[in-house]
């Protein structure tokens, strides 16, 4: 039943991770689509602005007023495009930030859930109802231990599968974090490129407008010059016409004066010379005819000048009318372009809204999946708890870890006796001395035996003793460096409502080898260096046993204390006639740090 439940939980977690990944992929796709759409719109707006400026340039060359109006329209359109681009960038960045936050939160939730699952797998609540009869009865314990060994072997594979799946979930979550970080960096790069393109478009627009303004100024100067030349021509023609009329009028006046004088003269001389009067009359008639001819010629010239001026004004007016027509057409084109830009901006906004809706839908789906997984996980834990509550054995199987390692650091006191045998086989037992010791060990769980571990350790021991012989006081002060290997068996005494038993008995055996690194002996007041004596300056081999207890302080930290006995093999001198044996009792305490693989 528990194996099926574990498989169900594994499948549900895999489904949840896949759903989260699909949500992240959908968000990335929507973000990439929005980036592409925005870039396309910016490119189209840039092309439209360039064409519009070209049209305005051609139109501005015709008329300053219409050019000013067209430039104002173009500037308004560029400002609108710039505003729309900035708004699109802001919206896109907001969506990316929102998606990044959502993805980060979702991954954090999933990671927290995975962490909780790992924690639950390590510290699943165990049975509080421990049968006192199991503790009291050796027979019940034997049966329990047999069942533990059998069921532990069965559950190892299932727990290995769970551990593998949890490791894969962690790896997938890390890969999702890495992919999302890469996508955010890519989006930031794309936005930087878009901003650079927008800045370039603004610069190109400013350059185009400056060129248009320069051309307008040139047109204005040329127009002013043409107006000045036209007015000068009109003034010159007016002056010529006035001078001609003045000449004719002066001639007429002179003729009239001459006629009057002639009349006086003729009146005086009329009687004298009729021929002269006739000649004068003929001259007067000729002058009148000449005057009429001059008047006709002058009027013809004035009419021709008037016609020429009217034609010139008509040409100018036609050009002005054409400029107005071109300006109206450009204005209509810009109005259409503005409407098109507005439509495209609305389309971009609609796409952003769709992306937002898709993101919200993905968020809802993700939250639903998380809630479903949470509910399923809670129900599964309830089932596991109910099953664990039936039997302490099942709880021990559930918390069995494939491999457990421990790092131990301990110290304490050595109580040592020396026993010396001379060549006559007389044995001398000296009194107990005290010394310190320090020990650093590594322990590894054997196969799937949770409470059986092998150990390697380094140690530093002071084996000291005191005594007297033939009235002389004796004392030994030594320091040995040692290496040991052994086995450690742990037996749970009782449990509480947590995964690990808070208190366990410890039984340990070991074999050690020691080498003297420092040694002094006092015989009376005389000091001897033991590194120069055959009794001490050689390898020392000991067999050790100890019994103690340990208490769990946290999930991976233990406090332990023990009492042990060590006995060395008889250490004979080189001549084989004398031997030394060391008997040691050790009181130790220390801490142990657990790691699980």
Secondary structure as GFF3:
##gff-version 3
##sequence-region A 1 597
A	DSSP	alpha_helix	2	60	.	.	.	ID=ss1
A	DSSP	alpha_helix	64	123	.	.	.	ID=ss2
A	DSSP	alpha_helix	132	136	.	.	.	ID=ss3
A	DSSP	alpha_helix	138	269	.	.	.	ID=ss4
A	DSSP	alpha_helix	274	388	.	.	.	ID=ss5
A	DSSP	alpha_helix	392	398	.	.	.	ID=ss6
A	DSSP	beta_strand	404	421	.	.	.	ID=ss7
A	DSSP	beta_strand	427	429	.	.	.	ID=ss8
A	DSSP	beta_strand	431	446	.	.	.	ID=ss9
A	DSSP	beta_strand	449	461	.	.	.	ID=ss10
A	DSSP	beta_strand	465	469	.	.	.	ID=ss11
A	DSSP	beta_strand	472	494	.	.	.	ID=ss12
A	DSSP	beta_strand	503	523	.	.	.	ID=ss13
A	DSSP	beta_strand	526	529	.	.	.	ID=ss14
A	DSSP	three_ten_helix	530	532	.	.	.	ID=ss15
A	DSSP	beta_strand	540	552	.	.	.	ID=ss16
A	DSSP	beta_strand	557	568	.	.	.	ID=ss17
A	DSSP	beta_strand	571	572	.	.	.	ID=ss18
A	DSSP	beta_strand	579	596	.	.	.	ID=ss19
###
